[in-house]
Amino acid sequence: MEFRSIYGTGDILPEDSFKWQHIEEKVKKIMAFYNYKEIRTPIFESTQLFSRSIGEDTDIVRKEMYTFLDQGKRSLTLRPEATASVVRAYLEHNLGKVFPFVKLYYIGPMFRQERPQKGRLRQFHQFGAEAIGSLDPLVDAELIELSTRIHHDLGIEDYTLHLNSIGCKKCRSAHRDLFIKFIKDRFENFCSECQLRLNRNPLRIFDCKKEGCVKILAFAPKMIDFLCEECRTHFEKVKSYLKKLGIEYKEDPSLVRGLDYYTKTVYELKSSLLGAQDTLCGGGRYDLLIEELGGEQTPAMGFSAGMERILLVLELKKKKFGEDERLDFFICPLGQGAKEKALKLIKDIRKKNLRSDMDYLNRSLKSQMKEANRQKAKKVLIIGEEELKKGVIILKDMESGEQKDVGMNEFLNEISAYEE
């Protein structure tokens, strides 16, 4: 029987894992600059958490979630996104009681049963940030600046920031009525998916990428024209702060987000290198979600970014990640006595926080040297019977080819001198 990875998932092999580590380390470093603290939530939650937060009528809840019954007959779902889980943890652990303003970030896998595409798998990976507790438009601007900073520092500079406001409950109803009338008057001209969305989630029609629908929607009523005074003032302040930060943006009145919990500011970073699925990062404000999940009315703002898509863009741009870290030392023991000496030696080397490995297959010296080359070791330490008798090791520089005998005690006492 041959086992293979499940369709829509993929293995991250050692020759690629250092690229993921590069992104993760960069994200963690920058999040710390902005005082965001890491949170790690379970990868599965109660199904109701996602159906309430994301919305019963969204494609995610209706068609894409991995939902199952456990042995206790409870309905559980692998997380399709992380915001709902973060908010659940925020409420469960009373984080708002300890800190009036909470800044959190996450990195991890998400799961959606979509048609797999390049950069869009059924198990995919995201990082994101959530700022909970403030209505100030300054928070919106900071999170947008944070997400642009991360992408810029990773080497992605040729993206476009799309910005919009989708208002609040007070100002959406008038737009909704006119928008539905606009669609109904042209119903036959829209694709079948847009026709279905009309009854489920009309705003999602703006997500359609089909040319015919896009052309008609150019003339549709836009939410930006229906903003109440509070939402309009908020949006103007966000734009003002972005200008002060020197961040260019494109106002995009057709921009919506696919999840029901968004309010006011929404934004996306888009890359033309990705084709139709061009969003690298997206987010916005969600001032109603915490109350919807049983908490007090609490404003919040967040974003998430897809790591597979970031890697795809970096590879398309032929960005260098650098190489995986090389071994400082590879030890070649020849014989049982040499193996015992090498075991102690490698422990002492690793205590100095140096990367090291040795042969475990009892190979010939020639084969061990080939392995040292394959591992890209900087230096090789050779221990044979003669070396054991003399109390020395042979130290070989793999770049210059030079080698010399070094006393065992001398090497351990002055190991840092042999690193480079």
Helices and strands as residue ranges (DSSP letters): H 14-33, E 37-38, E 44-46, H 47-54, H 59-59, I 60-64, E 67-69, E 75-78, H 83-92, H 95-98, E 102-111, E 123-132, H 137-154, E 160-165, H 169-185, G 187-189, H 192-200, G 202-207, H 211-217, G 223-226, H 229-244, E 250-251, E 263-270, G 272-274, E 279-285, H 289-292, E 300-306, H 307-316, E 329-333, H 336-351, E 356-358, H 365-374, E 379-383, H 385-390, E 392-397, E 403-407, H 408-413, G 415-418
